[in-house]
Amino acid sequence: MARMVACAMAFFIFARFHARPGQEAAVADTLLEVLGPTREEPGCRSIHAFRSSRDAQLFYIHSRWNDEAAFDHHGGLPHTVRFVERLQPLLDHPLEVTRATQIG
């Protein structure tokens, strides 16, 4: 059995957003607005937004952080709080955020 070793060099976030019908453009705009200020954060190594090629209502954010503390700090910043407040009414499923470390 292969041994899996966690990569302590970075911390990753996978966030999933499913737009209410008719709210796809608003979700996309809201995601794009948060990218700039988040990229300015010292603990953020990268952040990108994606839209499913098979479900126009399904969006993702993938981000890479120095560590979990940097992401936790991000969660309390004004632009992040505003982002979540603006986004939640546009979604038809609860916001899903997965915290992960790299294993390979």
TARA-V713808 format. One record per residue. RES is the residue in three letters. PHI is phi in degrees with one decimal (none if undefined). OMEGA is omega in whole degrees, 0 to 359 (none if undefined). Layout:
res=RES phi=PHI omega=OMEGA
res=RES phi=PHI omega=OMEGA
//
This chain:
res=MET phi=none omega=180
res=ALA phi=-68.7 omega=179
res=ARG phi=-88.0 omega=179
res=MET phi=-99.2 omega=181
res=VAL phi=-118.8 omega=179
res=ALA phi=-71.2 omega=177
res=CYS phi=-87.2 omega=182
res=ALA phi=-81.7 omega=185
res=MET phi=-75.8 omega=184
res=ALA phi=-158.1 omega=180
res=PHE phi=-128.0 omega=187
res=PHE phi=-118.5 omega=175
res=ILE phi=-124.2 omega=172
res=PHE phi=-121.0 omega=181
res=ALA phi=-115.7 omega=183
res=ARG phi=-118.8 omega=182
res=PHE phi=-132.5 omega=177
res=HIS phi=-116.8 omega=185
res=ALA phi=-71.9 omega=169
res=ARG phi=-64.8 omega=176
res=PRO phi=-54.4 omega=180
res=GLY phi=86.7 omega=182
res=GLN phi=-106.6 omega=184
res=GLU phi=-59.1 omega=181
res=ALA phi=-65.0 omega=179
res=ALA phi=-65.4 omega=177
res=VAL phi=-64.3 omega=179
res=ALA phi=-58.4 omega=179
res=ASP phi=-61.5 omega=181
res=THR phi=-65.0 omega=177
res=LEU phi=-62.8 omega=182
res=LEU phi=-64.0 omega=181
res=GLU phi=-65.7 omega=184
res=VAL phi=-82.8 omega=184
res=LEU phi=-62.5 omega=183
res=GLY phi=-58.0 omega=180
res=PRO phi=-62.3 omega=180
res=THR phi=-69.2 omega=179
res=ARG phi=-63.2 omega=179
res=GLU phi=-77.7 omega=182
res=GLU phi=-68.5 omega=183
res=PRO phi=-62.4 omega=181
res=GLY phi=-87.5 omega=182
res=CYS phi=-90.4 omega=177
res=ARG phi=-85.0 omega=177
res=SER phi=-166.3 omega=175
res=ILE phi=-153.1 omega=181
res=HIS phi=-142.4 omega=177
res=ALA phi=-108.4 omega=183
res=PHE phi=-136.9 omega=174
res=ARG phi=-124.7 omega=180
res=SER phi=-60.8 omega=177
res=SER phi=-82.6 omega=181
res=ARG phi=-116.3 omega=180
res=ASP phi=-138.6 omega=185
res=ALA phi=-63.6 omega=179
res=GLN phi=-91.6 omega=187
res=LEU phi=-102.5 omega=182
res=PHE phi=-128.0 omega=178
res=TYR phi=-139.4 omega=164
res=ILE phi=-121.8 omega=172
res=HIS phi=-118.3 omega=179
res=SER phi=-135.4 omega=180
res=ARG phi=-125.5 omega=186
res=TRP phi=-125.3 omega=176
res=ASN phi=-59.6 omega=180
res=ASP phi=-165.9 omega=182
res=GLU phi=-64.9 omega=179
res=ALA phi=-61.7 omega=178
res=ALA phi=-64.2 omega=178
res=PHE phi=-68.8 omega=177
res=ASP phi=-59.9 omega=177
res=HIS phi=-62.1 omega=178
res=HIS phi=-54.4 omega=183
res=GLY phi=-61.6 omega=181
res=GLY phi=-98.3 omega=182
res=LEU phi=-75.2 omega=184
res=PRO phi=-54.5 omega=182
res=HIS phi=-67.3 omega=178
res=THR phi=-74.8 omega=178
res=VAL phi=-60.4 omega=178
res=ARG phi=-60.6 omega=180
res=PHE phi=-56.1 omega=181
res=VAL phi=-64.4 omega=180
res=GLU phi=-62.2 omega=180
res=ARG phi=-73.7 omega=186
res=LEU phi=-78.4 omega=188
res=GLN phi=-53.3 omega=180
res=PRO phi=-68.9 omega=181
res=LEU phi=-88.0 omega=186
res=LEU phi=-102.7 omega=176
res=ASP phi=-105.7 omega=174
res=HIS phi=-136.5 omega=176
res=PRO phi=-60.1 omega=176
res=LEU phi=-58.8 omega=179
res=GLU phi=-113.6 omega=178
res=VAL phi=-125.6 omega=177
res=THR phi=-111.0 omega=175
res=ARG phi=-96.0 omega=186
res=ALA phi=-147.0 omega=168
res=THR phi=-117.3 omega=183
res=GLN phi=-79.0 omega=178
res=ILE phi=-111.5 omega=180
res=GLY phi=-174.8 omega=none
//
